[in-house]
Amino acid sequence: MEFLTEGLCALTWQQLVMYGIGILLIWLAIKKEYEPALLLPMGFGAILVNLPATGVLNQVLDGVGETRGIIQWLFEVGIEASEALPVLLFIGIGAMIDFGPLLSNPRMFLFGAGAQFGIFAAILLAVLLGFDLKDAASIGIIGAADGPTSILVSQILKSNYIGPIAVAAYSYMALVPVIQPLAIRLVTTKKERMIRMKYEPSSVSRQVRIAFPIAVTMIVGLVAPSSVALVGFLMFGNLIRECGVLNTMSETAQNTLSNLITLLLGITISFRMQAERFVTTDTLLIMAIGMFAFVMDTIGGVMLAKFMNLFTKDKINPMVGAAGISAFPMSSRVVQKMAMAEDPGNVLLMHAAGANVSGQIASVIAGGLVISLVTGFLG
């Protein structure tokens, strides 16, 4: 009874709020099926790390002294000391991606770049709202629409807001089917959304598929060295997929490796969801800036497509530009669903898929560039 009384007396209202947030994340994962592989362990972890006087975090024991709990140890080893977990996850992501639609329609590369506009718009907004540069850059990278990139950048830059950033990044990724249609309709007309695009499927040779991840890694390594860890592991995973001689390893990377790291990453990042760090006005601001970043990503891609239409004979449906964010394959599915709603015979899926996988590359390059620019500026 003494231990029970001690635990209850140690409860704070902030911890009660975190229990509510944890339950909400679990509900979204199970009931709505929003990114369940991440939101469920993050939600459970948010509850776990806010239970008073437990051993999942560091604690002081009589006769033993201070000891590290399992979640603290996982965070220190897997994220703080080496950033290993988010980087290794890119192997699995790369093994899942088919770059064929992009390689058969190379102009879709442009939309991957255009849809990163939200990152830099969000960084500027965060600075204007009073965050220092390293925190503002970490918050802005929510606009990469890529959870592992958001976690990695915020950790490398030693941001104080890794927990809120991770929650915002994964929550808004899950809400892409809600956010993107609203943003697209805001800046397009019905006539623009009904534009049909020709799709002439062209086969991409095995040699090109193998050469592509190697070439991208070399080019990015020379042009943006800070991005090479992210891009390199992404492309390594894709090379495993495309080489044709490592099918079992490719399947392992796509399933076992990805699931295991995702599981560990979700519950490990909850170390930064302790009530005293998470329940603040800054967290609300970060969530708002994250929403702004996702909306501006979508608008940036759409406006790039509309700009390109000023100079091209074969018009681009502006919604394809919105698929240039990294949320693969959700964003391309959203674009196709909207196209079918406006015109049941309009098929944009392959164009949108090309833009979507381009966004996967662009997001990790943008993450590396942000790291390089901020660390260079701060000396």
C-alpha positions as CSV (number, residue, x, y, z in Angstrom):
1,M,0.0,0.0,0.0
2,E,2.9,2.3,0.7
3,F,4.2,2.0,-2.9
4,L,0.6,2.5,-4.2
5,T,0.2,5.7,-2.1
6,E,3.7,6.9,-3.2
7,G,2.8,6.5,-6.9
8,L,-0.6,8.2,-6.6
9,C,0.9,11.1,-4.7
10,A,3.6,11.6,-7.3
11,L,1.0,12.0,-10.1
12,T,0.8,15.4,-11.7
13,W,-1.9,16.9,-14.0
14,Q,0.7,16.9,-16.8
15,Q,1.1,13.2,-16.5
16,L,-2.7,12.7,-16.6
17,V,-2.7,14.8,-19.8
18,M,0.0,12.4,-21.2
19,Y,-2.1,9.4,-20.4
20,G,-4.9,11.0,-22.4
21,I,-2.6,11.6,-25.3
22,G,-1.3,8.1,-25.1
23,I,-4.8,6.7,-25.2
24,L,-5.7,9.0,-28.1
25,L,-2.7,7.7,-30.1
26,I,-3.6,4.1,-29.4
27,W,-7.2,4.8,-30.4
28,L,-6.1,6.4,-33.7
29,A,-3.9,3.4,-34.4
30,I,-6.5,0.8,-33.7
31,K,-9.8,2.4,-34.5
32,K,-8.8,4.6,-37.4
33,E,-5.7,2.6,-38.5
34,Y,-3.6,5.7,-38.8
35,E,0.0,4.6,-38.9
36,P,-0.6,1.9,-36.3
37,A,2.9,0.6,-36.4
38,L,4.2,3.9,-35.0
39,L,1.3,5.5,-33.2
40,L,0.5,2.4,-31.1
41,P,4.0,2.0,-29.6
42,M,4.3,5.7,-29.2
43,G,1.0,5.9,-27.4
44,F,1.8,3.0,-25.1
45,G,5.2,4.5,-24.5
46,A,3.7,7.9,-23.6
47,I,1.8,6.2,-20.9
48,L,4.7,4.0,-19.8
49,V,7.3,6.8,-19.3
50,N,4.8,8.9,-17.3
51,L,4.0,6.3,-14.7
52,P,5.7,7.6,-11.5
53,A,8.5,5.7,-9.8
54,T,9.0,3.0,-12.4
55,G,12.1,1.5,-13.9
56,V,11.6,2.3,-17.6
57,L,13.5,5.6,-17.0
58,N,16.4,6.2,-14.8
59,Q,15.7,5.9,-11.1
60,V,17.5,5.9,-7.7
61,L,17.3,2.7,-5.7
62,D,18.3,2.3,-2.1
63,G,21.7,0.6,-1.8
64,V,22.1,0.6,-5.6
65,G,22.1,4.3,-6.7
66,E,20.9,5.6,-10.0
67,T,20.1,3.1,-12.7
68,R,19.1,3.5,-16.3
69,G,15.8,2.1,-17.4
70,I,15.2,0.2,-20.6
71,I,13.6,3.0,-22.6
72,Q,16.3,5.5,-21.5
73,W,19.0,2.9,-22.6
74,L,17.3,2.3,-25.9
75,F,17.1,6.0,-26.6
76,E,20.7,6.7,-25.6
77,V,22.1,3.8,-27.7
78,G,19.7,3.7,-30.7
79,I,19.1,7.4,-31.2
80,E,21.2,9.8,-29.1
81,A,24.6,8.1,-29.5
82,S,24.4,6.8,-33.0
83,E,21.0,7.7,-34.7
84,A,21.1,4.0,-35.7
85,L,17.3,3.3,-35.5
86,P,16.0,6.0,-37.9
87,V,18.9,5.5,-40.3
88,L,18.5,1.7,-40.5
89,L,14.8,2.1,-41.1
90,F,15.7,3.6,-44.5
91,I,17.0,0.3,-45.7
92,G,13.5,-1.2,-45.3
93,I,11.9,1.9,-46.8
94,G,14.2,1.7,-49.9
95,A,13.4,-2.0,-50.3
96,M,9.7,-1.2,-50.5
97,I,9.9,1.5,-53.2
98,D,9.5,0.9,-56.9
99,F,11.2,3.8,-58.7
100,G,9.9,2.5,-62.1
101,P,7.1,5.1,-62.4
102,L,9.6,7.9,-61.7
103,L,12.3,6.6,-64.1
104,S,9.7,6.2,-66.9
105,N,8.6,9.8,-66.4
106,P,11.6,11.8,-65.2
107,R,9.9,15.2,-65.1
108,M,8.2,14.0,-61.9
109,F,11.6,14.6,-60.2
110,L,10.7,18.3,-60.1
111,F,7.6,17.7,-58.0
112,G,9.6,16.0,-55.3
113,A,11.6,19.2,-55.0
114,G,8.6,21.5,-55.2
115,A,6.7,19.8,-52.5
116,Q,9.5,20.4,-49.9
117,F,8.5,24.1,-49.8
118,G,6.7,23.5,-46.6
119,I,10.0,22.7,-44.8
120,F,11.5,26.1,-45.4
121,A,8.2,28.0,-44.9
122,A,7.8,26.2,-41.5
123,I,11.4,27.0,-40.5
124,L,10.8,30.7,-41.2
125,L,7.5,30.6,-39.2
126,A,9.2,28.8,-36.3
127,V,11.9,31.5,-36.1
128,L,9.4,34.2,-36.2
129,L,7.5,32.6,-33.3
130,G,10.7,32.7,-31.2
131,F,12.3,29.2,-31.6
132,D,16.1,29.2,-31.9
133,L,17.5,28.1,-35.2
134,K,18.3,24.5,-34.4
135,D,14.8,24.0,-32.9
136,A,13.2,25.9,-35.8
137,A,15.0,23.7,-38.3
138,S,14.0,20.6,-36.5
139,I,10.4,21.7,-36.4
140,G,10.4,22.7,-40.0
141,I,11.6,19.2,-41.1
142,I,8.2,17.9,-40.1
143,G,7.4,19.2,-43.6
144,A,9.5,16.4,-45.0
145,A,6.5,14.2,-44.4
146,D,8.9,11.6,-43.3
147,G,9.0,10.4,-39.7
148,P,12.5,8.9,-39.6
149,T,14.0,12.0,-41.2
150,S,12.2,14.2,-38.7
151,I,13.6,12.2,-35.8
152,L,17.1,12.0,-37.2
153,V,17.4,15.7,-38.0
154,S,16.0,16.8,-34.6
155,Q,18.4,14.5,-32.8
156,I,21.5,15.5,-34.8
157,L,20.7,19.2,-34.2
158,K,20.1,18.4,-30.5
159,S,16.6,19.9,-30.5
160,N,14.7,20.1,-27.2
161,Y,11.5,18.9,-28.9
162,I,12.1,15.5,-30.4
163,G,9.0,14.0,-28.8
164,P,6.5,16.6,-30.1
165,I,8.2,16.7,-33.5
166,A,7.9,12.9,-33.8
167,V,4.3,12.9,-32.8
168,A,3.5,15.8,-35.2
169,A,5.3,14.1,-38.1
170,Y,3.7,10.7,-37.8
171,S,0.2,12.1,-36.9
172,Y,0.1,14.4,-39.9
173,M,1.5,11.6,-42.2
174,A,-1.5,9.5,-41.0
175,L,-3.8,12.5,-41.7
176,V,-2.6,13.1,-45.3
177,P,-6.0,11.8,-46.7
178,V,-7.7,14.6,-44.6
179,I,-5.1,17.4,-45.0
180,Q,-4.2,17.2,-48.7
181,P,-7.7,17.3,-50.3
182,L,-8.5,20.5,-48.3
183,A,-5.2,22.1,-49.3
184,I,-5.5,21.1,-53.0
185,R,-9.0,22.5,-53.3
186,L,-7.9,25.7,-51.8
187,V,-5.6,26.5,-54.7
188,T,-7.1,24.6,-57.7
189,T,-10.3,24.9,-59.8
190,K,-12.6,22.1,-60.7
191,K,-11.4,22.5,-64.3
192,E,-7.7,22.1,-63.3
193,R,-8.6,19.0,-61.2
194,M,-10.2,17.4,-64.3
195,I,-7.1,17.7,-66.5
196,R,-6.3,14.4,-68.0
197,M,-2.7,13.3,-68.6
198,K,-1.4,10.8,-71.1
199,Y,0.4,7.9,-69.7
200,E,2.5,5.9,-72.1
201,P,4.0,3.1,-70.1
202,S,7.7,2.5,-70.9
203,S,9.6,-0.4,-69.6
204,V,12.6,0.4,-67.4
205,S,15.4,-2.1,-67.9
206,R,16.9,-4.0,-65.0
207,Q,20.3,-2.3,-65.7
208,V,18.7,1.2,-65.2
209,R,17.0,0.1,-62.0
210,I,20.3,-1.2,-60.6
211,A,22.3,1.8,-61.8
212,F,19.8,4.4,-60.4
213,P,20.4,3.9,-56.6
214,I,24.1,3.7,-57.2
215,A,24.1,6.9,-59.3
216,V,21.8,8.8,-56.8
217,T,24.1,7.9,-53.9
218,M,27.2,9.1,-55.7
219,I,25.6,12.3,-56.9
220,V,24.1,13.2,-53.5
221,G,27.3,12.3,-51.8
222,L,29.2,14.8,-53.9
223,V,26.6,17.5,-53.9
224,A,25.1,17.3,-50.5
225,P,27.4,15.2,-48.2
226,S,25.3,15.7,-45.1
227,S,22.4,13.8,-46.9
228,V,24.4,10.8,-47.9
229,A,23.7,8.7,-44.7
230,L,20.0,9.1,-45.3
231,V,20.0,8.8,-49.1
232,G,22.7,6.0,-49.0
233,F,20.7,3.7,-46.8
234,L,17.5,4.4,-48.7
235,M,19.3,3.6,-52.0
236,F,21.0,0.5,-50.5
237,G,17.6,-0.9,-49.6
238,N,16.4,-0.2,-53.1
239,L,19.5,-1.9,-54.6
240,I,18.8,-5.0,-52.6
241,R,15.3,-5.0,-54.1
242,E,16.3,-4.4,-57.7
243,C,19.5,-6.5,-58.0
244,G,17.5,-9.7,-58.4
245,V,19.9,-12.0,-56.5
246,L,18.9,-11.1,-52.9
247,N,15.1,-11.7,-52.9
248,T,15.1,-13.2,-49.4
249,M,17.1,-10.3,-48.0
250,S,14.8,-7.8,-49.8
251,E,11.8,-9.5,-48.2
252,T,13.5,-9.4,-44.8
253,A,14.3,-5.7,-45.2
254,Q,10.7,-4.9,-46.2
255,N,9.1,-6.9,-43.5
256,T,11.1,-8.2,-40.5
257,L,13.7,-5.4,-40.4
258,S,11.2,-2.6,-41.0
259,N,8.7,-3.9,-38.5
260,L,11.3,-4.5,-35.8
261,I,12.9,-1.1,-36.1
262,T,9.6,0.7,-36.4
263,L,8.4,-1.1,-33.2
264,L,11.6,-0.1,-31.3
265,L,11.6,3.4,-32.7
266,G,8.1,4.1,-31.7
267,I,8.5,3.0,-28.1
268,T,12.0,4.5,-27.8
269,I,11.0,8.0,-28.9
270,S,8.5,8.1,-26.1
271,F,11.5,8.8,-23.9
272,R,11.1,12.4,-25.1
273,M,7.4,12.3,-24.2
274,Q,7.8,12.8,-20.5
275,A,5.1,15.2,-19.2
276,E,7.4,18.0,-18.0
277,R,8.9,18.2,-21.5
278,F,5.8,17.5,-23.6
279,V,2.9,19.3,-21.9
280,T,3.9,22.9,-22.8
281,T,2.6,25.7,-25.0
282,D,5.6,25.1,-27.3
283,T,4.2,21.6,-28.1
284,L,0.9,23.3,-29.3
285,L,2.9,25.7,-31.4
286,I,4.9,22.8,-32.9
287,M,1.7,20.9,-33.8
288,A,0.4,24.1,-35.5
289,I,3.6,24.7,-37.4
290,G,3.6,21.0,-38.5
291,M,0.1,21.4,-39.9
292,F,1.3,24.6,-41.7
293,A,4.3,22.7,-43.1
294,F,2.1,19.9,-44.6
295,V,-0.3,22.4,-46.1
296,M,2.5,24.4,-47.6
297,D,4.2,21.2,-49.0
298,T,1.0,20.5,-50.8
299,I,0.5,24.0,-52.1
300,G,4.1,24.2,-53.2
301,G,3.8,21.1,-55.4
302,V,0.5,22.3,-56.8
303,M,1.8,25.7,-57.7
304,L,4.9,24.3,-59.3
305,A,2.7,22.2,-61.6
306,K,0.6,25.3,-62.4
307,F,3.7,27.2,-63.2
308,M,5.0,24.5,-65.5
309,N,1.7,24.5,-67.3
310,L,2.5,28.0,-68.5
311,F,5.3,26.6,-70.7
312,T,4.2,23.1,-71.6
313,K,1.8,21.9,-74.4
314,D,0.7,18.8,-72.5
315,K,-0.9,20.1,-69.4
316,I,-0.1,18.6,-66.0
317,N,-3.0,18.1,-63.6
318,P,-1.8,20.3,-60.6
319,M,-2.9,17.6,-58.1
320,V,0.0,15.5,-59.3
321,G,2.4,18.2,-57.9
322,A,0.8,17.6,-54.4
323,A,1.9,14.0,-54.6
324,G,5.5,15.2,-54.4
325,I,5.5,14.9,-50.6
326,S,7.3,11.9,-49.0
327,A,4.1,10.3,-47.6
328,F,4.3,7.2,-49.9
329,P,2.0,5.8,-51.1
330,M,-0.8,7.6,-49.3
331,S,-0.4,10.9,-51.2
332,S,-0.5,9.3,-54.7
333,R,-3.7,7.4,-53.6
334,V,-5.3,10.7,-52.4
335,V,-4.6,12.3,-55.8
336,Q,-6.1,9.4,-57.7
337,K,-9.2,9.4,-55.5
338,M,-9.7,13.1,-56.0
339,A,-9.2,12.7,-59.8
340,M,-11.8,10.0,-59.9
341,A,-14.2,12.0,-57.9
342,E,-14.0,14.9,-60.4
343,D,-13.9,12.7,-63.5
344,P,-14.5,8.9,-63.1
345,G,-12.4,8.1,-66.1
346,N,-9.3,10.1,-65.1
347,V,-6.4,7.9,-64.1
348,L,-3.5,9.8,-62.6
349,L,-2.1,7.1,-60.3
350,M,1.2,6.4,-62.2
351,H,2.0,10.1,-62.6
352,A,1.2,10.6,-58.9
353,A,3.3,7.6,-57.9
354,G,6.3,9.0,-59.8
355,A,6.0,12.3,-58.0
356,N,5.5,10.5,-54.7
357,V,8.7,8.4,-54.9
358,S,10.5,11.5,-56.0
359,G,9.4,13.1,-52.8
360,Q,10.9,10.3,-50.8
361,I,14.3,11.1,-52.3
362,A,13.9,14.8,-52.0
363,S,12.8,14.7,-48.4
364,V,16.0,13.0,-47.2
365,I,18.1,15.3,-49.3
366,A,16.3,18.3,-47.8
367,G,17.0,16.8,-44.3
368,G,20.7,16.6,-45.0
369,L,20.7,20.1,-46.5
370,V,19.0,21.5,-43.4
371,I,21.5,19.8,-41.1
372,S,24.4,21.2,-43.2
373,L,23.0,24.8,-43.4
374,V,22.2,25.0,-39.7
375,T,25.5,23.5,-38.5
376,G,27.4,25.7,-40.9
377,F,25.6,28.8,-39.7
378,L,26.0,28.0,-36.0
379,G,29.7,27.1,-36.6
